[in-house]
């Protein structure tokens, strides 16, 4: 990526030679050009929100020596990509401050740069959380591709921070300029997240129980139809083993297993900090007093933010339940599913099983046969399939 301060070698995380997707896009380049051309002072407290693979953070860390930015992200993979990209471009790890959406935000922000996320709810939550640190002199600029910036996006900036306008489009990217207003900041209202709702009657043991969703979690205001189908076809007996809800989202699948088999040890895993927080809150709402803290072994539940099953010992898991995503931000790809399936095969004991729900057209049965050597159709309807693969030998 070429920016006003130099050229940068960037990669997504985890690196996959088959994945040709770039670690930056035109909206990142547009924002960096604007900062240089407008002479924006970067010596104050600079905060970068939603930087997808660390392109903005890496470039800005070289633009203002001694005043590296603070990055705030909901993605473990984005955070690790940033670490790797800083290193490959010769930037010391301590030159920037890496925070998650669950961390306490900075006390003061002089420059706020927002890579518009796919989730409007996550944007709303983050603007609310950062507003107390914003002052009338704060430079606030958002960036995104034209198809990602809607009237509702601009209204959020206006309602929470102050008057907002957009730039002309360049290479299908657009900038958002927001001028913080003290009256707007004061009157912005309460944060509506997390959001809770009761599950419908056709969800078995979960019927009528509460689900907790923090902002940014997929399908936060209702149970998505793929998960609903999966819940009707989960394994009947986990045998009190170690079960992983892989890509757990709000944790309803793992919570269903925990309710059906109180002896099972359920591990909730996701790369989203918001998702794992939701899963933990959902689990505790339905199993009061149960579970352990994140990453702690020996209890009935664990809550882990990470890169799938990378941190799990080989043969340490009895059952993996998975509803894999097939998008990486705006790109459609099966790379994430492939990694999840490969990680599951390594982590499962011989005879252990991976159960997957997915859209019929994605052809996961082919991928599972390639990785596991087998794939069995458990259930299907017009839209979804549930597949079972067994670790052999």
Phi, psi and omega in degrees: 000131177262128179228168182303338184259004178145188176251141186233135174268120187231149176216152172286169177230137354286152181287134180222116183301338179278345181267110183264011181288138180285159178265018177201165176219184185297332181290326175296312181297321180299313181297315181296319176299315181298317181300318181289314184291328180275351181069028179301127181285124184250019183272351179272206179276104182260127180239130179247120182251130172076020177298113195291318181227016175088009181297313181295314182297318181295313180296317182291332178294334178267346183279335184222084182302130179087352180228053181298151183284166169258126177259136175237123182220153174265356189251122174298319181294321177296321179297315180291325175298319179298314179303312182294319181290325174299314181296316183288347177252016173074023179260128180296143182300327182276005178283343179231164177247123182255116179241157174255170179293347179266352180276160175292126182288166179300157180283333182219140177229123178262329176226120179244116181246125188239115170277110188302123181278166176295327183269117176295326179297318180295320177298315179301313181299315183291320177297320176298316183292329183269342184307319180300337181269351181274140177234175186293344177265000181291133173274119181242118180226128173256160178213150179180169174287154184307319183289350180262347185251117184240173176302321179296328177296312181295322179297325178297312178301316182294319184287330186259326185244313182157186184308139188224142175218168179241164177270174166291154180280143173226125181050042178065022176242157183216150175253154177242126178248122182237133178253107182302138181234128185302319181294320179292316179301321182287327187258019190290343178090184185273155175286126183278359183250150003285163182244137180237149174210164179265142181284150182290172187289341184266028181247025173063232182297340181273353183306126178080356181275162185271143172242136180249129181235121169276160185302138176100346179286140183302133176054058190286341185257001180196165177282124181289152190291331177294316178294320178300318178295318180299318182300330180281351186227028178289158177304140184286333185218117178269353176066022178069020183273193179265116186245132178250124170269095189270122189072053197292339184056231181277004171084014184292326181293311178296323178294322177299319178296317181297324179287324181285328182224091183299342180274348181288145171261115186254129178248121180262120185233133174203158177271355179262125178295323178295321180295313181295323175297320178295315180299318180295318180293321177296314180300312184290332177294333183252346175228070184306132177081357183273164170089176179232178179279168184305130174077000182268128182270167172094357179253192180272345180211144173232152181230111192235124171264121182184186180271080179057231183259020183302324183273004184267139178292147178300135177074019186262001187233143180264326185210135175240129177247130192213129170240085191287145174285151175239022173232143168243096191057243184270351185268138174270126184203149175260010183299318181295316179299316180302315180295320179297316181294317179295318178296323179295317180299319179292319185282335183287145171286161173304128185092349177290158189235145170250125175248130186231138169246140180196165175297141183305319188289349183284342175065038181297335181299327178293314180296319180296320179295324179293322185273316185261340186085001180200157175199129181240135176280119180269317182201157178203157168221196185295339186243323189240159170229149168247124184243151179233130176233142185245133175287119183250124176069000000 
